[in-house]
Amino acid sequence: MLKSDLVLMVKEKFDYLDNQESENLVNLFFSEIIATLSEGQRIELRGFGSFSIKTRLPRLARNPKTGEKVEVGTKLMPYFRASKNLNKLINS
């Protein structure tokens, strides 16, 4: 599914919204998720899952082109964990 598909689904579900309003709604949803994760906070959407930030420890990697060893520093990575309900729906 693409973001544009999601905008169309919102438009079809809420027919009183025009295309621009439904696109703004989807953009607002994603921007709030991004802003909250950027602040280091956790987001929980009951029945769907939760988004959080995990710290990836520094490690020694290898440049695939040259084979040279390269140190990679600590990184913050977004992490999604599906809810039990979502897991049941997907696996049934």
C-alpha positions in Angstrom: 0.0 0.0 0.0 1.2 3.5 -0.9 0.6 6.7 1.0 -1.6 7.8 -1.9 -3.7 4.7 -1.5 -4.2 5.5 2.1 -5.3 9.0 1.2 -7.8 7.6 -1.2 -9.2 5.2 1.4 -9.6 8.0 3.9 -11.4 10.1 1.2 -13.7 7.2 0.4 -14.5 6.4 4.0 -15.2 10.1 4.9 -16.8 11.4 1.8 -17.3 14.9 3.3 -13.5 15.4 3.1 -11.9 16.6 -0.2 -8.7 15.2 -1.5 -6.5 17.9 0.1 -8.1 17.5 3.5 -7.7 13.7 3.5 -4.0 14.1 2.4 -3.5 16.6 5.2 -5.0 14.2 7.7 -2.7 11.4 6.6 0.3 13.7 6.6 -0.6 15.0 10.1 -0.8 11.4 11.4 2.6 10.5 10.1 4.2 13.8 11.2 3.0 13.3 14.7 4.4 9.8 14.8 7.8 11.1 13.6 7.8 14.0 16.0 7.0 11.8 19.0 9.7 9.3 18.1 12.2 12.1 17.5 11.6 13.2 21.1 12.4 9.6 22.2 8.8 8.8 23.3 6.9 5.6 22.7 3.7 5.4 20.7 1.0 2.8 21.4 -1.9 2.2 19.1 -4.1 -0.3 20.9 -5.1 -3.3 18.7 -2.4 -2.4 16.2 1.0 -2.1 17.9 3.6 0.2 19.3 6.5 2.2 17.9 9.6 2.9 19.9 13.3 3.7 19.5 16.0 1.2 20.1 19.7 1.9 20.5 21.9 0.0 18.2 25.3 -0.6 19.8 28.6 0.4 18.0 30.0 -2.4 16.0 32.8 -3.3 13.5 31.4 -3.6 9.9 33.0 -4.4 6.6 33.0 -2.3 3.5 31.5 -4.7 0.9 33.4 -3.1 -2.0 36.9 -3.0 -0.5 36.6 -5.5 2.4 38.0 -2.9 4.7 36.9 -2.9 8.3 34.9 0.1 9.4 33.7 1.2 12.8 30.1 2.1 12.9 28.9 4.2 15.9 25.8 4.0 18.0 22.5 4.6 16.2 19.0 5.1 17.2 16.6 2.9 15.2 12.8 3.0 15.0 11.2 -0.2 16.1 7.6 -1.5 15.6 6.1 -4.3 17.6 2.7 -5.7 16.5 -0.1 -6.2 19.0 -1.4 -9.7 19.9 -4.6 -8.9 17.9 -2.7 -7.9 14.8 -0.5 -11.0 15.0 -3.6 -13.2 15.3 -5.2 -11.6 12.3 -2.1 -12.0 10.2 -1.4 -15.6 11.2 -4.9 -17.0 11.1 
